[in-house]
């Protein structure tokens, strides 16, 4: 029997991906024992991030600044736009340091089964950005799943009227694998071997 | 490339048991996306627990009150004291509702290899509580490991001068456990402690 406050915290922590009720319980005890070295700094850091971090109005990345650090970086290539489903994919791509262009977060994948249609995703802003005159190539970095490929086809269709190259990363990506969980080498190799969509 | 603030939060979350850098990353994204329903309530709950929850000065349990709810409960049996290494063990025992006495948290196990000696653990307060005239039995609920058994022997030795019964929980087959998947030590202990069928 632990207190109501502790049970509430365990319940909330258990909702995080990768944690269940048992590991949440262990985590709370760990936080209470390491109050000064972990608990208090974690609480402050969490409040700071939730307070200060917002989606970038240009690309959809999460950052404390808007536009985000990537969008605001003058050294990055405005001519190449990399379309990803999620912010996690930006982080995965940035870890490889294999891409120096700009990003565009769709906010998910087209999924008839889940009821995710084009209106739910950031396609209009993608077309607007891709047609701004500076962009010469759009890389559709979408997973090799049914939803991912459906989304890639739809995106290529929406972009087809523009005078730009639309590419996809090479099929070095394992079928069914999501970008977020892949090793850096595979992601980098797939980017280097990207090809035009016919 | 995520912001310094996000990286710091990922680093802190990754220190929790059961989370690594990858799952911490996913957790942070999840918190940012579910800001209202999860992120903000979790931050408030965490602050509340770290602010309000303290170790009970009697038994060592964590609670918002001191003495804790268990120590303050007049319906519990003052005659039986259950010695556990950690607060997590109190929670595990309380979930079973099989024990209605009081607890005493040692704060760990004797471990010559880790340099944990008797001074680091709550043995003096254990002897004082066990000798208060009300306690008639001390249950040493310690794990069946080398450190656990060393600690149990030491505790039994420290308590030997008192007019009380010192017991340990039975070792045997876990309820629902199949012989085939159990370790040799458990099977051997269960066999040694066999009893007649009435």
Interface residues (C-beta under 8 A of the other chain):
Chain A: X1 X2 X3 X5 X6 X8 X9 X12 X13 X15 X16 X17 X18 X19 X23 X25 X26 X27 X28 X29 X30 X31 X32 X35 X38 X39 X40 X41 X42 X43 X45 X46 X47 X48 X49 X50 X52 X53 X62 X63 X64 X65 X69 X70 X86 X87 X88 X90 X91 X94 X180 X181
Chain B: X1 X2 X3 X5 X6 X8 X9 X12 X13 X15 X16 X17 X18 X19 X22 X23 X25 X26 X27 X28 X29 X30 X31 X32 X35 X38 X39 X40 X41 X42 X43 X45 X46 X47 X48 X49 X50 X52 X53 X62 X63 X64 X65 X69 X70 X86 X87 X88 X91 X94
